[in-house]
């Protein structure tokens, strides 16, 4: 691919796309800015017009991932309304769907070591994504007596951690691992156990 220097039409986004493909192939620390530039078809010097270093490039990939993620979570929540339970379960499934469809973004967001507080923009959109899950948890648990009700942030964090664990262990094709059940079924049953423990759904007879 010929070098295009500073004349690339949308160099910043081209570099993000290049980084995402390299993250998928090599992991977040397995490539250099020079490789990202080469993949985007520009000179290494052109990168520094937009990013100070590789971490800044990955942070932008993570920010864009959170934008997609937050929109997807909000869509899932809204689609499940007016049932609080349906909305809550939909956000869990949306988490798995996002990890499967956007692996480069997912890795940049959760496995790169980049703090969500690296930039105000990244922090804001990450908070928006968490807010959707907290809203779903608050809606579902509002009938629990206040003295027995877990904080919505804790409730949603438990389910977020469960979703993340299912993704990491069984939905990312990790070498040597194979689940006897579909990741969606694992997550649904795990959420079911959690909700039964809180008294939010009827125990199996």
Secondary structure, DSSP 4 states (H G I P E B T S, - for coil): ----GGG-TTHHHHHHHHHHHHHHHH-TTS--HHHHHHHHTS-HHHHTTT-SSHHHHHHHHHHHHHHHHHHHHHHHHHHHTT-HHHHHHHHHHHHHHHHHH-HHHHHHHHTS---TTSSHHHHHHHHHHHHHHHHHHHHHHTTS-GGGPPPHHHHHHHHHHHHHHHIIIIIS--TT---SS-HHHHHHHHHHHHHHHTTSSPPP-
